Amino acid sequence: MAEGTGPYNQVVMDHLKHPRNMGEMESPDGVGEAQNPVCGDTMRLFIKVETGRIIDVKFLTFGCGAAIASSSMTTEMIKGKTIDQALLISDAVIAEALGGLPSSKVHCSVLAEKAIRAAVSDYQKRRGG
Ligand code: FES
């Protein structure tokens, strides 16, 4: 049986097959949406925040495998982080955590970075900040 013949490495495949924190969140403190202008794929990120820390994260992504894996990895990376720490997570950091993405798929992780920023700014707006 040939393994690893697809474009994605094992870490990406694992997140793709078993996405972490996928689904909708009831009464989130912030919701961020991002769309990839290249392909039209979209991601929605929900965050729950307590005393400046992200205590829960969920995502809904309608997109390619790399976008779903990036979303899944992102939720694991920002859970437990402060808002400031979460804002430091860039698409490159996400792609690196996934062990790299095929070059044609690098732009897909940008979706996750944009969704983090959108969710945080929604959270700050709701707080009236
Ligand atoms: S091809 Fe659209 S996000 Fe990857």
Residues whose N, C-alpha, C, O or C-beta is under 5 A from the ligand:
A	BS01	FES	N36 C39 D41 G63 C64 A66 A67 C108
